[in-house]
Amino acid sequence: MGKLVFIVAKSGMGKSTSLRNLNPDETVIVNTDQKPLPFRKSSELYSEEKGNYLQTSNIGETLDKLKDVSKNQKHITGFVIDTWSRVMTDFIMSKQFRKASGFEKWAEFNGSMYDLLNLINDKVRDDLTVYLLCHPVTVHDEAGFPQERIAVQGKQLEKFAPESFSSIVLYAEILHAPGQDNEHVFRTVNSGSDTCKTPMGMFDESTIPNDLAIVQKAIKEYF
C-alpha cells in the first residue's frame, strides 16, 4: 500500500516550486503541464535519460510509469504527478473523447482516474509516496456556504470525493505580513471550509514551509 498525498493550490501558489529540494536520485516527476520545472538546473536533475522524468499528460502512460517505478526502481520513494488536473483536462479534451458519445466515454474516464487512485493505495510499494498536484474549486453546500475542494471533471468523480482516498491533503498558500516578504507555505489543518487534513501528530504546526522534501521526511518518520 503506497502513500497518496494531494497538494492543492491555484496556479502560481508554489505547487511545482515545492519539488525543488526533493532528492532526484529518489524521485520521479511526471510533468503533465509540459512546461519547465520552476527551479534552478531542473533539466539537469530530472531527465528521461536518467529515468526520473516523464513528460506526458496521458493517463495510460502515467499509470505504466508508476507501475514500472514501483516494480523495478526500488530506490525511488517519491513519485510526483504535476498536475493531476492536467491529466483530467487533456483526457476529456482529446479528439477521441469529444468524438465519442453517451455514457461509455465518461465511464472510461472515471474508471481511468479511479484506477490511478486504487493503484496508489492498493498496488504500489509500501515505501512509495505518490504526490498528486491539483487545482481547487469552490462549491456551495445546500445552505449556500462555500467549500473548497479538489477540482475534478465529471459528476461521478465528484461523488467519489478524491480526498477520501488519502489521509494527507495539503493546501499551498502565501502568507502576507506587513513589511515582510511573502511566505509560501503548506497548510496542514482544515480551515473549516476546505478538505485540508493530515494525520494526528504528523505536523506540530498549522503551516510548514512549502517544501516537499520536508513532507517526504515527515511521512517516512511518521509511518
TORPA-4810 file (N, C-alpha, C, O; in nm, 3 decimals):
<nodes>
NODE_1_0.083_-0.119_0.000_0.000_0.000_0.000_0.087_0.125_0.000_0.163_0.148_0.094_M
NODE_2_0.077_0.206_-0.107_0.155_0.328_-0.114_0.090_0.440_-0.033_-0.019_0.424_0.022_G
NODE_3_0.158_0.552_-0.027_0.106_0.670_0.042_0.061_0.771_-0.064_0.140_0.812_-0.149_K
NODE_4_-0.064_0.810_-0.059_-0.120_0.908_-0.152_-0.130_1.043_-0.083_-0.189_1.055_0.024_L
NODE_5_-0.070_1.145_-0.146_-0.072_1.281_-0.091_-0.125_1.376_-0.198_-0.075_1.377_-0.311_V
NODE_6_-0.225_1.455_-0.162_-0.275_1.559_-0.252_-0.214_1.693_-0.213_-0.212_1.730_-0.095_F
NODE_7_-0.164_1.767_-0.312_-0.118_1.903_-0.293_-0.213_1.992_-0.373_-0.220_1.981_-0.496_I
NODE_8_-0.285_2.080_-0.303_-0.393_2.155_-0.366_-0.362_2.305_-0.363_-0.329_2.360_-0.258_V
NODE_9_-0.371_2.370_-0.478_-0.348_2.515_-0.483_-0.382_2.568_-0.621_-0.377_2.495_-0.720_A
NODE_10_-0.415_2.695_-0.625_-0.434_2.763_-0.752_-0.299_2.781_-0.821_-0.194_2.768_-0.757_K
NODE_11_-0.302_2.811_-0.948_-0.180_2.836_-1.024_-0.102_2.953_-0.963_-0.160_3.055_-0.927_S
NODE_12_0.031_2.935_-0.952_0.116_3.041_-0.900_0.136_3.040_-0.751_0.204_3.127_-0.697_G
NODE_13_0.077_2.942_-0.680_0.088_2.937_-0.535_0.207_2.854_-0.488_0.232_2.846_-0.368_M
NODE_14_0.280_2.792_-0.582_0.403_2.723_-0.542_0.398_2.572_-0.542_0.481_2.508_-0.478_G
NODE_15_0.302_2.513_-0.613_0.295_2.366_-0.616_0.423_2.307_-0.676_0.489_2.224_-0.613_K
NODE_16_0.457_2.350_-0.797_0.573_2.294_-0.865_0.704_2.334_-0.797_0.798_2.255_-0.792_S
NODE_17_0.709_2.456_-0.745_0.830_2.502_-0.677_0.861_2.418_-0.554_0.976_2.407_-0.514_T
NODE_18_0.759_2.359_-0.495_0.780_2.278_-0.375_0.861_2.152_-0.403_0.903_2.084_-0.309_S
NODE_19_0.884_2.118_-0.530_0.961_1.999_-0.566_1.111_2.022_-0.559_1.189_1.928_-0.569_L
NODE_20_1.152_2.147_-0.541_1.292_2.188_-0.563_1.393_2.113_-0.478_1.505_2.092_-0.523_R
NODE_21_1.358_2.071_-0.357_1.456_2.009_-0.267_1.442_1.858_-0.256_1.513_1.795_-0.178_N
NODE_22_1.353_1.799_-0.334_1.344_1.653_-0.335_1.472_1.594_-0.393_1.535_1.654_-0.481_L
NODE_23_1.510_1.479_-0.344_1.631_1.411_-0.391_1.603_1.350_-0.528_1.521_1.259_-0.538_N
NODE_24_1.668_1.398_-0.635_1.641_1.345_-0.769_1.680_1.198_-0.786_1.634_1.132_-0.879_P
NODE_25_1.765_1.147_-0.696_1.802_1.006_-0.702_1.693_0.917_-0.643_1.697_0.795_-0.660_D
NODE_26_1.596_0.977_-0.575_1.490_0.901_-0.511_1.351_0.944_-0.558_1.250_0.904_-0.500_E
NODE_27_1.346_1.028_-0.662_1.220_1.089_-0.705_1.199_1.075_-0.855_1.293_1.086_-0.933_T
NODE_28_1.076_1.051_-0.894_1.034_1.055_-1.034_0.926_1.162_-1.049_0.831_1.167_-0.970_V
NODE_29_0.941_1.247_-1.149_0.842_1.351_-1.177_0.778_1.326_-1.312_0.847_1.312_-1.413_I
NODE_30_0.645_1.320_-1.313_0.569_1.316_-1.438_0.518_1.458_-1.461_0.429_1.506_-1.390_V
NODE_31_0.574_1.524_-1.560_0.541_1.663_-1.590_0.428_1.665_-1.692_0.452_1.655_-1.813_N
NODE_32_0.306_1.677_-1.643_0.190_1.675_-1.731_0.161_1.812_-1.790_0.099_1.822_-1.896_T
NODE_33_0.204_1.918_-1.722_0.176_2.054_-1.770_0.268_2.095_-1.884_0.246_2.197_-1.948_D
NODE_34_0.372_2.015_-1.910_0.459_2.034_-2.026_0.521_2.174_-2.030_0.526_2.238_-2.135_Q
NODE_35_0.567_2.220_-1.915_0.641_2.344_-1.905_0.761_2.320_-1.815_0.757_2.228_-1.733_K
NODE_36_0.868_2.399_-1.828_0.988_2.374_-1.748_0.958_2.377_-1.598_0.879_2.459_-1.551_P
NODE_37_1.023_2.289_-1.525_1.008_2.291_-1.379_1.071_2.419_-1.326_1.180_2.456_-1.370_L
NODE_38_1.005_2.488_-1.231_1.046_2.623_-1.192_1.152_2.630_-1.083_1.136_2.701_-0.984_P
NODE_39_1.260_2.556_-1.102_1.371_2.570_-1.008_1.502_2.546_-1.082_1.505_2.481_-1.187_F
NODE_40_1.610_2.599_-1.026_1.740_2.602_-1.093_1.791_2.462_-1.129_1.785_2.370_-1.047_R
NODE_41_1.840_2.449_-1.252_1.902_2.327_-1.304_1.809_2.206_-1.301_1.855_2.093_-1.288_K
NODE_42_1.679_2.231_-1.313_1.583_2.120_-1.307_1.605_2.020_-1.420_1.587_1.900_-1.401_S
NODE_43_1.644_2.069_-1.539_1.663_1.979_-1.652_1.787_1.892_-1.636_1.798_1.786_-1.699_S
NODE_44_1.881_1.935_-1.552_1.998_1.852_-1.523_1.966_1.749_-1.416_2.020_1.638_-1.417_E
NODE_45_1.879_1.786_-1.324_1.844_1.697_-1.213_1.746_1.588_-1.257_1.751_1.475_-1.210_L
NODE_46_1.654_1.626_-1.349_1.549_1.534_-1.392_1.549_1.524_-1.544_1.542_1.625_-1.614_Y
NODE_47_1.556_1.402_-1.594_1.554_1.380_-1.739_1.508_1.238_-1.767_1.518_1.150_-1.681_S
NODE_48_1.457_1.216_-1.887_1.414_1.082_-1.926_1.534_0.988_-1.937_1.520_0.868_-1.915_E
NODE_49_1.651_1.043_-1.970_1.772_0.962_-1.977_1.808_0.904_-1.840_1.856_0.791_-1.829_E
NODE_50_1.784_0.982_-1.737_1.811_0.935_-1.600_1.702_0.843_-1.548_1.720_0.775_-1.447_K
NODE_51_1.588_0.842_-1.617_1.479_0.757_-1.574_1.394_0.814_-1.463_1.307_0.746_-1.408_G
NODE_52_1.418_0.943_-1.428_1.342_1.002_-1.318_1.248_1.113_-1.365_1.205_1.197_-1.286_N
NODE_53_1.216_1.112_-1.496_1.133_1.219_-1.551_1.056_1.168_-1.671_1.109_1.093_-1.754_Y
NODE_54_0.930_1.209_-1.680_0.847_1.176_-1.795_0.758_1.295_-1.825_0.692_1.348_-1.735_L
NODE_55_0.755_1.337_-1.950_0.669_1.448_-1.990_0.551_1.391_-2.068_0.564_1.355_-2.185_Q
NODE_56_0.436_1.384_-2.003_0.315_1.333_-2.066_0.196_1.372_-1.980_0.208_1.391_-1.859_T
NODE_57_0.080_1.385_-2.044_-0.045_1.403_-1.969_-0.139_1.286_-1.996_-0.256_1.291_-1.959_S
NODE_58_-0.088_1.183_-2.061_-0.168_1.065_-2.094_-0.182_0.974_-1.972_-0.081_0.935_-1.913_N
NODE_59_-0.303_0.941_-1.934_-0.324_0.863_-1.813_-0.266_0.723_-1.826_-0.214_0.668_-1.728_I
NODE_60_-0.273_0.664_-1.946_-0.216_0.531_-1.965_-0.066_0.528_-1.947_-0.013_0.439_-1.881_G
NODE_61_0.003_0.626_-2.005_0.148_0.635_-1.990_0.186_0.664_-1.845_0.287_0.614_-1.796_E
NODE_62_0.106_0.743_-1.778_0.132_0.775_-1.637_0.117_0.651_-1.550_0.200_0.625_-1.463_T
NODE_63_0.011_0.575_-1.572_-0.009_0.451_-1.498_0.105_0.352_-1.522_0.153_0.288_-1.429_L
NODE_64_0.148_0.340_-1.648_0.257_0.249_-1.681_0.387_0.290_-1.611_0.461_0.204_-1.562_D
NODE_65_0.414_0.420_-1.607_0.535_0.468_-1.541_0.531_0.439_-1.392_0.630_0.396_-1.333_K
NODE_66_0.416_0.461_-1.331_0.403_0.435_-1.189_0.421_0.286_-1.158_0.488_0.251_-1.061_L
NODE_67_0.363_0.201_-1.240_0.379_0.057_-1.219_0.525_0.016_-1.233_0.575_-0.065_-1.155_K
NODE_68_0.594_0.071_-1.334_0.734_0.037_-1.358_0.821_0.082_-1.241_0.909_0.008_-1.197_D
NODE_69_0.797_0.203_-1.192_0.875_0.254_-1.079_0.854_0.167_-0.956_0.950_0.132_-0.887_V
NODE_70_0.729_0.132_-0.930_0.700_0.051_-0.812_0.766_-0.087_-0.819_0.812_-0.140_-0.718_S
NODE_71_0.770_-0.143_-0.940_0.823_-0.279_-0.956_0.974_-0.281_-0.975_1.042_-0.367_-0.919_K
NODE_72_1.027_-0.189_-1.053_1.165_-0.201_-1.099_1.262_-0.095_-1.046_1.384_-0.113_-1.057_N
NODE_73_1.213_0.013_-0.990_1.302_0.117_-0.939_1.286_0.129_-0.788_1.225_0.223_-0.737_Q
NODE_74_1.340_0.033_-0.718_1.320_0.022_-0.573_1.381_0.139_-0.496_1.344_0.164_-0.382_K
NODE_75_1.475_0.211_-0.559_1.538_0.323_-0.491_1.450_0.448_-0.493_1.478_0.544_-0.421_H
NODE_76_1.344_0.447_-0.574_1.255_0.561_-0.584_1.153_0.555_-0.472_1.082_0.456_-0.457_I
NODE_77_1.144_0.662_-0.393_1.049_0.666_-0.282_0.946_0.779_-0.298_0.852_0.789_-0.220_T
NODE_78_0.965_0.864_-0.399_0.870_0.972_-0.424_0.834_0.980_-0.571_0.922_0.983_-0.657_G
NODE_79_0.705_0.984_-0.601_0.654_0.989_-0.738_0.557_1.106_-0.747_0.458_1.111_-0.674_F
NODE_80_0.586_1.201_-0.836_0.509_1.325_-0.844_0.436_1.334_-0.977_0.496_1.314_-1.083_V
NODE_81_0.306_1.364_-0.973_0.228_1.393_-1.094_0.190_1.541_-1.089_0.107_1.581_-1.007_I
NODE_82_0.251_1.619_-1.175_0.237_1.765_-1.173_0.181_1.814_-1.307_0.259_1.839_-1.399_D
NODE_83_0.049_1.828_-1.322_-0.055_1.815_-1.223_-0.155_1.706_-1.265_-0.167_1.673_-1.383_T
NODE_84_-0.225_1.652_-1.167_-0.334_1.559_-1.195_-0.447_1.631_-1.269_-0.515_1.572_-1.353_W
NODE_85_-0.465_1.757_-1.238_-0.568_1.837_-1.305_-0.550_1.836_-1.457_-0.647_1.824_-1.531_S
NODE_86_-0.425_1.848_-1.503_-0.397_1.850_-1.647_-0.425_1.713_-1.709_-0.472_1.706_-1.823_R
NODE_87_-0.399_1.606_-1.636_-0.429_1.473_-1.687_-0.579_1.461_-1.716_-0.618_1.411_-1.821_V
NODE_88_-0.661_1.508_-1.623_-0.806_1.501_-1.642_-0.851_1.590_-1.757_-0.933_1.548_-1.840_M
NODE_89_-0.799_1.712_-1.763_-0.839_1.805_-1.868_-0.805_1.753_-2.006_-0.888_1.758_-2.097_T
NODE_90_-0.682_1.704_-2.023_-0.640_1.656_-2.155_-0.717_1.531_-2.197_-0.736_1.507_-2.317_D
NODE_91_-0.760_1.451_-2.101_-0.838_1.332_-2.134_-0.970_1.373_-2.199_-1.006_1.322_-2.305_F
NODE_92_-1.043_1.465_-2.135_-1.175_1.500_-2.187_-1.169_1.595_-2.305_-1.268_1.613_-2.376_I
NODE_93_-1.052_1.657_-2.327_-1.037_1.746_-2.443_-0.977_1.675_-2.563_-0.959_1.736_-2.668_M
NODE_94_-0.945_1.547_-2.548_-0.888_1.472_-2.660_-0.993_1.452_-2.769_-1.113_1.450_-2.742_S
NODE_95_-0.946_1.438_-2.892_-1.038_1.418_-3.004_-1.118_1.290_-2.987_-1.236_1.284_-3.020_K
NODE_96_-1.053_1.188_-2.935_-1.121_1.060_-2.916_-1.239_1.074_-2.821_-1.347_1.021_-2.846_Q
NODE_97_-1.218_1.147_-2.712_-1.325_1.166_-2.614_-1.437_1.252_-2.672_-1.555_1.220_-2.656_F
NODE_98_-1.399_1.360_-2.740_-1.501_1.452_-2.793_-1.584_1.388_-2.904_-1.701_1.422_-2.921_R
NODE_99_-1.524_1.296_-2.979_-1.598_1.231_-3.087_-1.691_1.122_-3.034_-1.791_1.089_-3.097_K
NODE_100_-1.658_1.067_-2.919_-1.742_0.961_-2.862_-1.870_1.022_-2.806_-1.879_1.143_-2.785_A
NODE_101_-1.969_0.938_-2.784_-2.095_0.986_-2.731_-2.147_0.892_-2.624_-2.106_0.777_-2.614_S
NODE_102_-2.237_0.946_-2.544_-2.304_0.863_-2.446_-2.226_0.841_-2.318_-2.126_0.908_-2.291_G
NODE_103_-2.274_0.746_-2.239_-2.223_0.720_-2.105_-2.084_0.655_-2.107_-2.006_0.673_-2.014_F
NODE_104_-2.055_0.579_-2.213_-1.934_0.497_-2.213_-1.806_0.581_-2.203_-1.711_0.540_-2.137_E
NODE_105_-1.804_0.697_-2.268_-1.681_0.777_-2.264_-1.655_0.830_-2.123_-1.540_0.839_-2.080_K
NODE_106_-1.761_0.865_-2.052_-1.743_0.911_-1.915_-1.709_0.796_-1.822_-1.635_0.813_-1.725_W
NODE_107_-1.762_0.679_-1.852_-1.728_0.560_-1.773_-1.580_0.527_-1.787_-1.514_0.491_-1.690_A
NODE_108_-1.527_0.541_-1.910_-1.385_0.516_-1.932_-1.299_0.619_-1.859_-1.198_0.584_-1.797_E
NODE_109_-1.341_0.745_-1.865_-1.266_0.850_-1.796_-1.266_0.826_-1.645_-1.160_0.824_-1.582_F
NODE_110_-1.384_0.808_-1.588_-1.393_0.787_-1.443_-1.316_0.662_-1.400_-1.249_0.662_-1.297_N
NODE_111_-1.326_0.557_-1.481_-1.256_0.434_-1.449_-1.105_0.451_-1.449_-1.036_0.394_-1.364_G
NODE_112_-1.053_0.530_-1.544_-0.908_0.553_-1.552_-0.857_0.628_-1.428_-0.753_0.593_-1.373_S
NODE_113_-0.931_0.730_-1.386_-0.888_0.808_-1.269_-0.903_0.726_-1.141_-0.820_0.734_-1.051_M
NODE_114_-1.009_0.647_-1.136_-1.030_0.559_-1.021_-0.919_0.453_-1.014_-0.873_0.418_-0.906_Y
NODE_115_-0.877_0.404_-1.131_-0.768_0.307_-1.136_-0.639_0.366_-1.081_-0.564_0.298_-1.011_D
NODE_116_-0.613_0.494_-1.111_-0.493_0.560_-1.060_-0.494_0.565_-0.908_-0.395_0.529_-0.844_L
NODE_117_-0.605_0.608_-0.850_-0.613_0.619_-0.705_-0.601_0.482_-0.638_-0.534_0.468_-0.536_L
NODE_118_-0.666_0.384_-0.696_-0.660_0.249_-0.639_-0.523_0.185_-0.656_-0.478_0.110_-0.570_N
NODE_119_-0.456_0.215_-0.769_-0.321_0.163_-0.789_-0.229_0.214_-0.679_-0.150_0.138_-0.623_L
NODE_120_-0.239_0.343_-0.650_-0.155_0.401_-0.546_-0.183_0.338_-0.411_-0.090_0.302_-0.339_I
NODE_121_-0.309_0.325_-0.376_-0.346_0.278_-0.243_-0.333_0.128_-0.223_-0.313_0.081_-0.111_N
NODE_122_-0.346_0.052_-0.332_-0.354_-0.094_-0.316_-0.241_-0.174_-0.379_-0.217_-0.288_-0.339_D
NODE_123_-0.170_-0.116_-0.477_-0.078_-0.198_-0.556_0.069_-0.159_-0.542_0.156_-0.246_-0.546_K
NODE_124_0.099_-0.030_-0.527_0.240_0.010_-0.529_0.307_-0.022_-0.397_0.241_-0.052_-0.297_V
NODE_125_0.440_-0.015_-0.397_0.519_-0.047_-0.278_0.480_0.038_-0.157_0.440_0.153_-0.170_R
NODE_126_0.493_-0.022_-0.039_0.459_0.049_0.085_0.545_0.172_0.108_0.500_0.269_0.169_D
NODE_127_0.669_0.170_0.058_0.761_0.281_0.085_0.756_0.389_-0.023_0.840_0.479_-0.024_D
NODE_128_0.658_0.381_-0.114_0.647_0.478_-0.223_0.536_0.578_-0.191_0.421_0.540_-0.168_L
NODE_129_0.572_0.706_-0.191_0.474_0.813_-0.171_0.445_0.879_-0.305_0.537_0.919_-0.377_T
NODE_130_0.317_0.889_-0.339_0.276_0.948_-0.467_0.206_1.081_-0.439_0.108_1.086_-0.366_V
NODE_131_0.258_1.187_-0.501_0.204_1.321_-0.483_0.123_1.360_-0.607_0.176_1.364_-0.718_Y
NODE_132_-0.005_1.387_-0.587_-0.091_1.437_-0.694_-0.112_1.586_-0.672_-0.178_1.626_-0.576_L
NODE_133_-0.057_1.668_-0.760_-0.073_1.812_-0.751_-0.201_1.851_-0.824_-0.224_1.811_-0.938_L
NODE_134_-0.285_1.929_-0.757_-0.420_1.954_-0.807_-0.457_2.101_-0.792_-0.397_2.176_-0.715_C
NODE_135_-0.558_2.140_-0.867_-0.618_2.272_-0.852_-0.745_2.261_-0.767_-0.808_2.156_-0.766_H
NODE_136_-0.783_2.367_-0.698_-0.905_2.365_-0.618_-1.025_2.423_-0.693_-1.009_2.488_-0.797_P
NODE_137_-1.142_2.399_-0.640_-1.263_2.462_-0.689_-1.351_2.494_-0.568_-1.350_2.421_-0.468_V
NODE_138_-1.425_2.601_-0.577_-1.515_2.639_-0.469_-1.657_2.598_-0.505_-1.709_2.636_-0.610_T
NODE_139_-1.719_2.521_-0.418_-1.858_2.478_-0.436_-1.938_2.529_-0.317_-1.881_2.575_-0.218_V
NODE_140_-2.069_2.522_-0.326_-2.155_2.570_-0.218_-2.247_2.456_-0.172_-2.303_2.383_-0.253_H
NODE_141_-2.260_2.443_-0.039_-2.347_2.338_0.013_-2.493_2.383_0.005_-2.524_2.490_-0.047_D
NODE_142_-2.582_2.300_0.057_-2.725_2.327_0.046_-2.764_2.457_0.117_-2.864_2.520_0.081_E
NODE_143_-2.687_2.495_0.217_-2.716_2.619_0.290_-2.651_2.741_0.226_-2.670_2.854_0.272_A
NODE_144_-2.574_2.718_0.119_-2.510_2.828_0.050_-2.371_2.862_0.098_-2.313_2.960_0.052_G
NODE_145_-2.317_2.782_0.191_-2.183_2.810_0.242_-2.077_2.756_0.146_-2.091_2.646_0.094_F
NODE_146_-1.970_2.834_0.121_-1.866_2.790_0.027_-1.777_2.682_0.089_-1.749_2.684_0.209_P
NODE_147_-1.733_2.592_0.006_-1.642_2.485_0.046_-1.541_2.466_-0.066_-1.579_2.449_-0.182_Q
NODE_148_-1.413_2.469_-0.032_-1.309_2.448_-0.133_-1.267_2.302_-0.131_-1.247_2.243_-0.025_E
NODE_149_-1.253_2.244_-0.250_-1.216_2.104_-0.262_-1.135_2.085_-0.390_-1.117_2.179_-0.467_R
NODE_150_-1.086_1.962_-0.411_-1.010_1.932_-0.532_-1.102_1.940_-0.654_-1.210_1.882_-0.655_I
NODE_151_-1.058_2.013_-0.755_-1.136_2.025_-0.878_-1.119_1.898_-0.961_-1.007_1.855_-0.988_A
NODE_152_-1.231_1.839_-1.002_-1.229_1.720_-1.086_-1.325_1.741_-1.203_-1.407_1.832_-1.202_V
NODE_153_-1.313_1.654_-1.302_-1.400_1.658_-1.419_-1.508_1.551_-1.404_-1.477_1.436_-1.373_Q
NODE_154_-1.632_1.589_-1.424_-1.739_1.491_-1.424_-1.803_1.471_-1.288_-1.736_1.479_-1.185_G
NODE_155_-1.933_1.446_-1.288_-2.010_1.431_-1.164_-1.971_1.307_-1.085_-1.977_1.307_-0.962_K
NODE_156_-1.932_1.200_-1.156_-1.901_1.076_-1.086_-1.778_1.091_-0.999_-1.775_1.041_-0.886_Q
NODE_157_-1.674_1.159_-1.050_-1.555_1.181_-0.969_-1.585_1.270_-0.850_-1.528_1.252_-0.742_L
NODE_158_-1.675_1.366_-0.867_-1.716_1.449_-0.754_-1.778_1.361_-0.644_-1.752_1.382_-0.526_E
NODE_159_-1.858_1.264_-0.684_-1.918_1.174_-0.586_-1.814_1.087_-0.518_-1.827_1.055_-0.400_K
NODE_160_-1.708_1.048_-0.594_-1.600_0.970_-0.534_-1.531_1.047_-0.423_-1.483_0.988_-0.326_F
NODE_161_-1.525_1.182_-0.439_-1.451_1.268_-0.345_-1.307_1.218_-0.332_-1.276_1.145_-0.238_A
NODE_162_-1.218_1.256_-0.425_-1.080_1.207_-0.423_-1.012_1.219_-0.287_-0.930_1.135_-0.251_P
NODE_163_-1.044_1.324_-0.212_-0.982_1.344_-0.080_-1.005_1.226_0.014_-0.926_1.202_0.105_E
NODE_164_-1.115_1.153_-0.009_-1.145_1.040_0.079_-1.048_0.924_0.060_-1.045_0.832_0.142_S
NODE_165_-0.968_0.927_-0.046_-0.871_0.821_-0.072_-0.739_0.845_0.000_-0.649_0.761_-0.006_F
NODE_166_-0.725_0.958_0.068_-0.597_0.994_0.129_-0.618_1.054_0.268_-0.722_1.114_0.297_S
NODE_167_-0.518_1.036_0.353_-0.521_1.100_0.485_-0.436_1.226_0.489_-0.426_1.292_0.592_S
NODE_168_-0.374_1.261_0.373_-0.288_1.379_0.367_-0.329_1.465_0.249_-0.307_1.429_0.134_I
NODE_169_-0.389_1.579_0.279_-0.429_1.676_0.177_-0.376_1.812_0.223_-0.430_1.873_0.315_V
NODE_170_-0.271_1.859_0.158_-0.206_1.985_0.195_-0.249_2.096_0.099_-0.260_2.074_-0.022_L
NODE_171_-0.272_2.214_0.154_-0.307_2.330_0.072_-0.189_2.426_0.068_-0.140_2.469_0.172_Y
NODE_172_-0.145_2.461_-0.052_-0.037_2.558_-0.069_-0.095_2.699_-0.063_-0.194_2.729_-0.131_A
NODE_173_-0.034_2.784_0.019_-0.083_2.920_0.037_0.033_3.017_0.046_0.149_2.977_0.059_E
NODE_174_0.001_3.145_0.039_0.101_3.251_0.056_0.060_3.336_0.175_-0.051_3.389_0.179_I
NODE_175_0.149_3.348_0.272_0.124_3.431_0.389_0.177_3.572_0.364_0.290_3.590_0.321_L
NODE_176_0.093_3.670_0.392_0.131_3.810_0.373_0.144_3.877_0.510_0.051_3.872_0.591_H
NODE_177_0.258_3.939_0.535_0.280_4.011_0.660_0.337_4.149_0.627_0.429_4.159_0.546_A
NODE_178_0.284_4.255_0.689_0.332_4.391_0.660_0.483_4.405_0.682_0.535_4.368_0.787_P
NODE_179_0.551_4.457_0.582_0.694_4.482_0.595_0.781_4.360_0.576_0.902_4.368_0.595_G
NODE_180_0.722_4.246_0.541_0.799_4.123_0.523_0.771_4.063_0.385_0.668_4.089_0.323_Q
NODE_181_0.867_3.982_0.340_0.847_3.912_0.214_0.734_3.811_0.227_0.712_3.754_0.334_D
NODE_182_0.663_3.790_0.118_0.560_3.686_0.119_0.622_3.550_0.147_0.733_3.521_0.103_N
NODE_183_0.550_3.468_0.221_0.600_3.336_0.259_0.510_3.228_0.200_0.390_3.223_0.228_E
NODE_184_0.569_3.141_0.119_0.495_3.029_0.062_0.497_2.913_0.161_0.603_2.871_0.208_H
NODE_185_0.378_2.861_0.193_0.366_2.755_0.294_0.268_2.648_0.248_0.191_2.667_0.154_V
NODE_186_0.272_2.536_0.319_0.166_2.436_0.312_0.085_2.447_0.441_0.142_2.451_0.550_F
NODE_187_-0.046_2.451_0.428_-0.132_2.446_0.547_-0.164_2.301_0.576_-0.196_2.224_0.485_R
NODE_188_-0.156_2.262_0.704_-0.171_2.122_0.744_-0.302_2.094_0.816_-0.332_1.978_0.843_T
NODE_189_-0.380_2.197_0.848_-0.505_2.178_0.922_-0.621_2.236_0.843_-0.605_2.325_0.760_V
NODE_190_-0.738_2.182_0.870_-0.859_2.224_0.800_-0.902_2.363_0.845_-0.898_2.395_0.964_N
NODE_191_-0.944_2.445_0.748_-0.988_2.580_0.779_-1.134_2.586_0.819_-1.183_2.689_0.865_S
NODE_192_-1.203_2.474_0.802_-1.347_2.471_0.825_-1.426_2.486_0.697_-1.548_2.466_0.696_G
NODE_193_-1.357_2.524_0.590_-1.427_2.541_0.462_-1.346_2.482_0.346_-1.356_2.528_0.233_S
NODE_194_-1.266_2.378_0.376_-1.192_2.309_0.271_-1.171_2.164_0.311_-1.230_2.117_0.408_D
NODE_195_-1.087_2.092_0.237_-1.066_1.950_0.262_-0.925_1.918_0.310_-0.881_1.804_0.305_T
NODE_196_-0.854_2.020_0.358_-0.718_2.002_0.410_-0.721_1.909_0.531_-0.809_1.918_0.616_C
NODE_197_-0.622_1.817_0.538_-0.613_1.727_0.653_-0.478_1.659_0.655_-0.416_1.639_0.550_K
NODE_198_-0.431_1.624_0.774_-0.311_1.544_0.794_-0.332_1.454_0.915_-0.413_1.488_1.002_T
NODE_199_-0.261_1.341_0.924_-0.277_1.253_1.040_-0.238_1.324_1.169_-0.149_1.409_1.171_P
NODE_200_-0.306_1.289_1.276_-0.281_1.349_1.407_-0.135_1.330_1.448_-0.085_1.217_1.453_M
NODE_201_-0.066_1.441_1.478_0.070_1.433_1.526_0.176_1.431_1.417_0.295_1.429_1.449_G
NODE_202_0.138_1.430_1.292_0.239_1.429_1.186_0.313_1.562_1.180_0.434_1.566_1.162_M
NODE_203_0.238_1.672_1.195_0.298_1.805_1.195_0.256_1.880_1.322_0.139_1.875_1.362_F
NODE_204_0.351_1.948_1.383_0.322_2.024_1.504_0.259_2.160_1.475_0.188_2.215_1.558_D
NODE_205_0.288_2.213_1.355_0.242_2.347_1.322_0.128_2.343_1.220_0.113_2.246_1.145_E
NODE_206_0.048_2.449_1.219_-0.063_2.458_1.124_-0.015_2.494_0.984_-0.086_2.470_0.886_S
NODE_207_0.106_2.550_0.974_0.169_2.574_0.844_0.313_2.529_0.851_0.379_2.540_0.954_T
NODE_208_0.362_2.478_0.739_0.501_2.435_0.727_0.558_2.495_0.599_0.481_2.537_0.513_I
NODE_209_0.690_2.501_0.585_0.748_2.555_0.461_0.700_2.480_0.337_0.674_2.360_0.342_P
NODE_210_0.689_2.552_0.228_0.647_2.494_0.101_0.764_2.413_0.044_0.840_2.461_-0.040_N
NODE_211_0.776_2.290_0.091_0.892_2.209_0.056_0.854_2.061_0.069_0.835_2.012_0.181_D
NODE_212_0.842_1.992_-0.043_0.801_1.851_-0.037_0.908_1.762_0.024_0.878_1.650_0.066_L
NODE_213_1.033_1.809_0.030_1.136_1.731_0.098_1.103_1.720_0.247_1.126_1.616_0.309_A
NODE_214_1.050_1.828_0.305_1.010_1.826_0.445_0.891_1.732_0.464_0.886_1.656_0.561_I
NODE_215_0.797_1.737_0.372_0.681_1.648_0.378_0.723_1.502_0.364_0.676_1.416_0.438_V
NODE_216_0.812_1.476_0.270_0.860_1.339_0.247_0.927_1.284_0.373_0.905_1.169_0.411_Q
NODE_217_1.008_1.365_0.437_1.078_1.322_0.560_0.977_1.294_0.672_0.990_1.197_0.745_K
NODE_218_0.876_1.382_0.684_0.776_1.364_0.788_0.696_1.237_0.769_0.664_1.167_0.865_A
NODE_219_0.665_1.206_0.643_0.589_1.083_0.614_0.670_0.960_0.648_0.617_0.866_0.708_I
NODE_220_0.798_0.959_0.611_0.883_0.844_0.641_0.895_0.823_0.791_0.890_0.710_0.838_K
NODE_221_0.910_0.931_0.867_0.925_0.920_1.012_0.796_0.880_1.079_0.797_0.807_1.179_E
NODE_222_0.684_0.925_1.026_0.555_0.900_1.089_0.510_0.756_1.070_0.459_0.693_1.163_Y
NODE_223_0.529_0.703_0.950_0.480_0.568_0.920_0.588_0.462_0.936_0.562_0.343_0.914_F
</nodes>
